[in-house]
Amino acid sequence: MHLKTLEDELKGTMSKALGNQGRKLLQIIEKMHAEREHYANLIQDYSMQKEEKENEQELNVDEIPKSIKIQMFQTIRTHNNLRKDAMTARWELLVHRQAVGFITNNHKFVNDRFPIPNIMELPGSLDQWEGIDQECDLYVQQKNQQRAQESVTRNFSDQLDWWSKIGRWR
């Protein structure tokens, strides 16, 4: 009886960990799709502004303002980094499923169930994007400094204060 209880507990723990791994992969893929959508919105907004000024339909990277270029570069870089994370998470899911006992068609099932989008490429040539990566890093650094300078309001002075206000004594 005790052995059956332990086996059931182990199976439950393994299935919960397997589900967590699948959720992790799905969350990364959702973030990738959000970055792709953000990139498409950037292009669409820029194209709409450009159409108001002139009737050219083609995207010329040299004419794109630096602020939009930085956002485009950051979005593509974030997407591609998320893609690397997704590839790793999918591999971990494959290994996890195989360890649990899913051996037959494991790779096909996971690859079909969790497709990962391709790498996003910068439009135009690399020469047109030269120096944007340093400016993008500066932009991110400035944003982080602004967040760090914002004051943090603390509701509690220490752990004892927290326990007395919210802890189990209440």
N, C-alpha and C positions, 0 to 999 in steps of 0.2 A: 504494500500500500504506500509506504514512504517513497519507494523508488518511482512509482507512477506519479506521485505528487511532484517529485523533483524533476522528472521528465517533462511534465506539463509546464512547470515553472520555467524550465530552460527553453522550451518551445515558445512560450509566451514572450520571453525576453528577446529571443532571436527574431521573432516576427515583429516585435515593436522596433527593434534596432533597424531591421530591414525597411520597415515603413518610414522611419525617420530619414534613412538614406535616400529613399525615393522622394520624400518631401523636400529634402535639401536640394536635390537635383532639379526638381520642378520649380523651386523658388529661384534658382540661378537662371534657368531658362526664361522664366517670366521677366526677370530683370533685364535679360538680353533683349527680349521683345520690346520692353519699355524703352531701352536705349535706341533700338532701331526706329521706333515710333517717334522718339524725340528728334532723331536725326532727320527723319522724313518731314517732321513739322518745321524744323529749321530751314530746310531746303524750300519747302512750300511757302513759308512766310517770306523768305528772301526773294523767291520767284515772283510772288504777288507784288511786293514792293517794287521790284524791277519792272514788271509789266506796266505799272502805273506810269513809270518814267519813259519807257521805250518798249517797242514791240518785239525785242529779241527773246527767243525761247531757250537758247543754249546757255548753259551755266559756264561762265568764265571765272575760273578760280582767282585770277589776278584782280578782278573787279570786286570780289567779296570783301566787305569791311573786316578789319582785323578782329573785332569783337566776335563776329559770327564765325570767322575761321577758327578762333580759339575754342568756341563752343562746339563746333563741328569736330575738331581734332580731339577734344576731351571726350566727346560722346563716342567716337570711333575707338579711342584708346580704352575707354571703360568697357565697351562692348567686347572688344577683343580679349581683354583681361578676364572678363566674365566667361568668355568662351573657353579659355584655358581652364578656369575653375570647373566649368561644366564637363569638360573632357575628363578631368581628374575625378569628379564626383560620379560620372557615369562608369568609369573604370572601377571605382570603389564599389559601386552598386553591383557590377558584374561579379567581382570577387566575393562580395557578401552573399549574393544569390547562390553562387557556386558552393560556398562554404555551408550554406543552409541545406543544399541538396538539389537545387534547380540546375541540372546539368544539360538536359536535352533542349536544344534550340535556345539556350540562354542568351547568347550574343545576338541572335536574330530578334528575339523578343525585346530585349532592352534597347537595341538600336532602332527598332520599329516604333516602340512605345515612347522613347525619349529622343526624338531627332534634335540635333544641335545645328543651328544655322551656321552658314559659312562665315569666314572672316570678312569683316567690312574693310574695304579699300578706300583710301583717300582719293577724291576725284582729281583729275589732272595729273601732272607729273610731280615727282618728289621735290624738284627744284622750286616749285611754286609754294611748297610748304616748309621750306628751310627756315629755321629759327622759330617756328611756331611752338615747337615742343618746349623750348626754354620759356617762352612767354606764357605758355599754358601752365607750366610749373610755377611760375611767378604768380599768376592769377590765382591758382589753388592755394599757394602759400599765403597770399594776402587775405583770401577768404578765411583760412584757418586762423590767422592772426586776429581778424575781426571777431570771430567766434570766441577766441580765447580772451579777448579784452572785455567781452560782455560780462557783466557781473552775474554771479550765480547766487541766487537767494537760497539760503539754507533754512530749512524748517526746524532742524534739530541741532543742538549744540554738540551732543555726543551720544554714544550708544545708550547710556543710562537714561538720558532724556527721552530717547526714542521708546525705550521699554516702559517708561512711566506714562507716556502719552498714548502709545498704541499697543505695546506688548501685551503679553498674556495676562497681566495683572488687571487689565481693564475689562 
